[in-house]
Amino acid sequence: MKPPHPESEDSPSANAGESPVKSSGDPSNQRATTAPPPLDPVEAEVIELYRENAPGLFRFAEALVRDREMAQDGLQEVFLRFFIARSSGQEIQNGKSWLYRVLRNYLLDRVKEAGFKNKASLEEAEEIPHGSDPEQEYLQAFTRKQILEVLAPRELECLQLRAEGFDYKEIAQILRVRSGTVGATLARALNKIRKALNPAGDHR
């Protein structure tokens, strides 16, 4: 038997006091106040790597294949492969280097399958942008075309990876070559660029 309670029926304070009990029994309210489950450690690792490296990976991919759609596909594929590898228990010491190496291998396989060439199309390189300074933009496009024409694919890869902040040892790991080869390749690439941009200074 319920003990007498003067305010149990008519008192507003009593009703207000009972409202949390009523709301707690409402499944929809329970769902709204339930905290989301914590992220799986592998998911958290992938998210962090994506935030830190996705822009650089995309730039590298686009420079490698000269195709934005293929570069985007490669970006999605490499993070999926990373997630699968880590979920299956594979230890990856350097996630950033792993991503670049797997992305490169994936894109090179796609290039071979699709018959793409590792250089910009003439239409893309010669297009004149309609900006505030068309003359300057044309010069930049022409310079970019010159650089792409004189560099070998491996030289372009080394330059792009160096621009993304990798040291010689990391570049060597990604490309599966020796560190000395990376240094020689970068020196050769820079020499080619200097000659392309200043042909008058190269008299033989």
N, C-alpha and C positions, 0 to 999 in steps of 0.2 A: 504494500500500500504506500502511495506517494505521500510524503510528509507535507503538511500544509505550507503553502508558499504564497504570501500575500500578493506578490507581484507576478505570479506565474501566468495570468491570463491577460490582464489589461495594461500592465505597465509597459511603456515603450522601452525602458531600459532592459527589461527582461527579454523582450522580443529581440532587441539588438544583441543581447548576450547570446541568444540561441542561434543567431544567423550563421556564425561560423560553423556550428555543428551541422546545420542544414546544408551549407555550401560544401562542406567537406564530404557530404554524402552524394554530391552531384558528380557523376563521372566526368562530365565536360570540364568542370572546375578543376578536378584533379589533374586532368591532362594538361590544362593551361598552366598549372603551377609546377608541373614536374620538370626538373632540369634535364636537358638533353644528355644522353650518355656520353662519357668521355671518348675522345678519338682513339682508335686503335693506334699503337705506336708506329706501325708501318704507314698508316694513312697520314699521321702527323708528319712523318719524315718526308713523304712524297709532297705534301702540301708545302712544306718549308723549302724543299728543293725547287719546286715549281716557282714559288715566289721569287727566289733568288736568281734562278738561272734561265727561266723561260725566254725572256727577251733576248739574251745573248745566244741561246740555242737557236732561236728563230733567225737571228741575223746570220749566224754561221750557216744554217741550212739554206737560206735564200741565196747567200753568196756562193754556195757549193753547186746548187742545181739551177739557179736563175728562174725559179718557178714558185710563186707564193703558195699555191694550193698544195703542191708537193711538200713544200717546207712545213706547212701547217699539219699535213698528215703525218710527217715524220716526227714532229714535236709531240703529237698525241700518242703515236706509237711507242716512242722511246720511254715516255712516262708510264705507259701501260706495262711495258716490259720490265721496267724497274720495279713496279709494284708487284708483279708476278714473281720476279726473282727474289725480292725481299720476303714476300709472303710464304714462299717455299723454303725459307731458311737460309738462302744464300747470303754470305757475308760480303759486303761491298765496302772496301776501305775508303775509297775516294768517290763519293757519289757524283760529283761534278764531272770528273774525268771519265767516269763510266758512261754517263749520259752522252757526252760529246763523242766518245768512241763508238758507242752503239748507234747513235744517230747518224754518224758518218757512214758506217757500214751499211745501215739500212738504206740510206739515200743512194749510195753508190750502186746497190743492188737494184733499186728502183730505176735508176738512170739507165742501167744496162738493159733492163726489161723493156722500158718504154722507148729506148733509142734517143734519149735526150743527149745534148752535147753540153759540156761543162763550160759554157760561155754565154754571154748576153746576146740576144738577138739584135740584129742591126736596127730593127724598128724601135726597140726599147732604148738602145743607146743613142740613136740619132733624133729621138723625139725632143722637140723644143718645148719646155714647159711654159705656160702662160702665167708668169708671176710678175712681181713688181720690177724685176730686172732681168728681162729675157736674155740679154747679151751675156750676163754673168752666169745665168743658169745654163745657157748653151755651152759656155766654156767648161763648166763643171761636168756636164754630160759628156762632152768631147774628151775631157781628161779621164773620166771614168772608163770610157770606151778604150782609150789608149792603154790604160793599165791592164784592163781585162785581156786585151789582145796580146800583150807582151808576156804576161805571166803564165807559167805552166800550172796545171791544176794543183799540184803539190805545193808550189810556191804560194798560190792564193790561199790554200788551206792554212799554211803556216802563218801567213800574215793575219788572217782572220782570227785564228786562235790566239796569237800574240796580242791582238787588239782587244780580245776578251779577257786579258789579264793572266793568261797561262804563262808559266816559265818554260824554259827549254826542256826540262825534264818531263813536265806534264804534257807538253806538246808531243814529245817523243813517245810517251805512253799511249796517247790517243791515236797517233798515226802508226804506231808499232815500228818506229825507227830509232836510231841512236841519237843521243843528244847532240853529238857533233854534226850529224846530218842535218838536224834542225837549224843549227847555227849557220852552216854553209848555205842551206836553202834560203834562209832569211836574208843573208848577205847578198846572194845572187839576185833575189827578188828586188831588194832595194836598189841595187845597181841598175837593174833593168828599168825600174821606174824613173830613176834619175836621168837615164839616157833618153827615155821616152818623152819626158817632160822638158828636156833641154838638149834637143838633137844638135843644135848649133855648137854646143860645147864638146862634142865628140867627133873630132877630126882624126882620121887615121891616114 
